[in-house]
Amino acid sequence: MRKILWFIFVMGALGSCNKKALQIHASTEGCSVSKSAMLYDSLVMVSIQKMNYDTTNASSLLKNRFSNRSLNIAQDMGIYGLLCEYTRVETTKNQDSRFNSLRIDLQQRISLAYSDINSIQAELACEISRMEELQKHLSGWINKKVNQATIYSIIIGGASTILAGGLAIDGASTEKEQAVAVAGAVAASYLGFRSLAIKKTILYEHKRNHLEDFLLKKPKTNIFSPFIWNFMTKVFVKNASSTTGQQQILEDWKRLEFPAPESDKNYQSKINLFAGSGGRYNLDDLETRIDMYKVIQKEIDLINYDLKRLQQEILIGYKP
């Protein structure tokens, strides 16, 4: 009798062993990023600022030539002075080679801005792919463990039923039958609950963390280019109140309760995990991080709209 009960509980133990952490890493190399990318982006900004174009009476000169959105994006790019000089030369009767040179310079800088956006969006998409790969691996591992627990539960349930029936045929006491049946039911139920409670984490390293500057509300960044960060941190009016792209992202995350509700006891630990250089993520954490990245992508996409508008207004003028 003891051997029978021992067999049932051993099977239960085998089906429930699940204490070790999953030791799978995302690519330790991360997504490919040029180490000099930020340097070149900064040099582009510095080079145009050194030109020091005259912006006297710029507001009256540009007011009817460009929309406010175009002028704002020009400020973000550092080409406001260049745009002012272009407009001043444009109004002269003799639009010579200088006018054409200024137009080419403007278009080239807009092209650089587009490249800048495409580069950061490609990096964000790469990080999302890394997370989705981890998500798929972790989900597959959990499903495997759940299936194993379910199979063990079925085996134990069937074995205890057969053993209890065998004892009845042999004329064993009712107490023994009940003991076997109860032991089998307990072991099967335990495995069933264990299959529902299987939770694993996976190690995900992100030394280049795109969420950090937002979560920690940093005034400066080493991740985003000066142009994109200027766009993210500039003040604009929305619904009669002042805000920034950075604040909009934080508000979207808060509304969606990312990375966790503020009332959650683990809120600060989640902030530390998501704003740090890596750690152990469960499936929900990975899904949350992916969604947070998509919010950033959506905000950066708005830059393309403003750039296109500026480009059109340079060519055909402002049409209110």
Secondary structure in CASP SS format (residue, H / E / C, confidence):
PFRMAT SS
TARGET T0000
AUTHOR 0000-0000-0000
METHOD secondary structure of the structure
MODEL  1
M C 1.00
R H 1.00
K H 1.00
I H 1.00
L H 1.00
W H 1.00
F H 1.00
I H 1.00
F H 1.00
V H 1.00
M H 1.00
G H 1.00
A H 1.00
L H 1.00
G H 1.00
S H 1.00
C C 1.00
N C 1.00
K C 1.00
K C 1.00
A C 1.00
L E 1.00
Q E 1.00
I E 1.00
H E 1.00
A C 1.00
S C 1.00
T C 1.00
E C 1.00
G C 1.00
C C 1.00
S C 1.00
V C 1.00
S C 1.00
K C 1.00
S C 1.00
A H 1.00
M H 1.00
L H 1.00
Y H 1.00
D H 1.00
S H 1.00
L H 1.00
V H 1.00
M H 1.00
V H 1.00
S H 1.00
I H 1.00
Q H 1.00
K C 1.00
M C 1.00
N C 1.00
Y C 1.00
D C 1.00
T C 1.00
T C 1.00
N C 1.00
A H 1.00
S H 1.00
S H 1.00
L H 1.00
L H 1.00
K C 1.00
N C 1.00
R C 1.00
F C 1.00
S C 1.00
N H 1.00
R H 1.00
S H 1.00
L H 1.00
N H 1.00
I H 1.00
A H 1.00
Q H 1.00
D H 1.00
M H 1.00
G C 1.00
I C 1.00
Y H 1.00
G H 1.00
L H 1.00
L H 1.00
C H 1.00
E H 1.00
Y H 1.00
T H 1.00
R H 1.00
V H 1.00
E H 1.00
T C 1.00
T C 1.00
K C 1.00
N C 1.00
Q C 1.00
D C 1.00
S H 1.00
R H 1.00
F H 1.00
N H 1.00
S H 1.00
L H 1.00
R H 1.00
I H 1.00
D H 1.00
L H 1.00
Q H 1.00
Q H 1.00
R H 1.00
I H 1.00
S H 1.00
L H 1.00
A H 1.00
Y H 1.00
S H 1.00
D H 1.00
I H 1.00
N H 1.00
S H 1.00
I H 1.00
Q H 1.00
A H 1.00
E H 1.00
L H 1.00
A H 1.00
C H 1.00
E H 1.00
I H 1.00
S H 1.00
R H 1.00
M H 1.00
E H 1.00
E H 1.00
L H 1.00
Q H 1.00
K H 1.00
H H 1.00
L H 1.00
S H 1.00
G H 1.00
W H 1.00
I H 1.00
N H 1.00
K H 1.00
K H 1.00
V H 1.00
N H 1.00
Q H 1.00
A H 1.00
T H 1.00
I H 1.00
Y H 1.00
S H 1.00
I H 1.00
I H 1.00
I H 1.00
G H 1.00
G H 1.00
A H 1.00
S H 1.00
T H 1.00
I H 1.00
L H 1.00
A H 1.00
G H 1.00
G H 1.00
L H 1.00
A H 1.00
I H 1.00
D C 1.00
G C 1.00
A C 1.00
S C 1.00
T H 1.00
E H 1.00
K H 1.00
E H 1.00
Q H 1.00
A H 1.00
V H 1.00
A H 1.00
V H 1.00
A H 1.00
G H 1.00
A H 1.00
V H 1.00
A H 1.00
A H 1.00
S H 1.00
Y H 1.00
L H 1.00
G H 1.00
F H 1.00
R H 1.00
S H 1.00
L H 1.00
A H 1.00
I C 1.00
K C 1.00
K C 1.00
T C 1.00
I E 1.00
L E 1.00
Y E 1.00
E E 1.00
H C 1.00
K C 1.00
R C 1.00
N C 1.00
H C 1.00
L C 1.00
E H 1.00
D H 1.00
F H 1.00
L H 1.00
L C 1.00
K C 1.00
K C 1.00
P C 1.00
K C 1.00
T C 1.00
N C 1.00
I C 1.00
F C 1.00
S C 1.00
P H 1.00
F H 1.00
I H 1.00
W H 1.00
N H 1.00
F H 1.00
M H 1.00
T H 1.00
K C 1.00
V C 1.00
F E 1.00
V E 1.00
K E 1.00
N C 1.00
A C 1.00
S E 1.00
S E 1.00
T E 1.00
T C 1.00
G H 1.00
Q H 1.00
Q H 1.00
Q H 1.00
I H 1.00
L H 1.00
E H 1.00
D H 1.00
W H 1.00
K H 1.00
R H 1.00
L C 1.00
E C 1.00
F C 1.00
P C 1.00
A C 1.00
P C 1.00
E C 1.00
S C 1.00
D C 1.00
K C 1.00
N C 1.00
Y H 1.00
Q H 1.00
S H 1.00
K H 1.00
I H 1.00
N H 1.00
L H 1.00
F H 1.00
A H 1.00
G C 1.00
S C 1.00
G E 1.00
G E 1.00
R E 1.00
Y E 1.00
N C 1.00
L H 1.00
D H 1.00
D H 1.00
L H 1.00
E H 1.00
T H 1.00
R H 1.00
I H 1.00
D H 1.00
M H 1.00
Y H 1.00
K H 1.00
V H 1.00
I H 1.00
Q H 1.00
K H 1.00
E H 1.00
I H 1.00
D H 1.00
L H 1.00
I H 1.00
N H 1.00
Y H 1.00
D H 1.00
L H 1.00
K H 1.00
R H 1.00
L H 1.00
Q H 1.00
Q H 1.00
E H 1.00
I H 1.00
L H 1.00
I H 1.00
G C 1.00
Y C 1.00
K C 1.00
P C 1.00
END
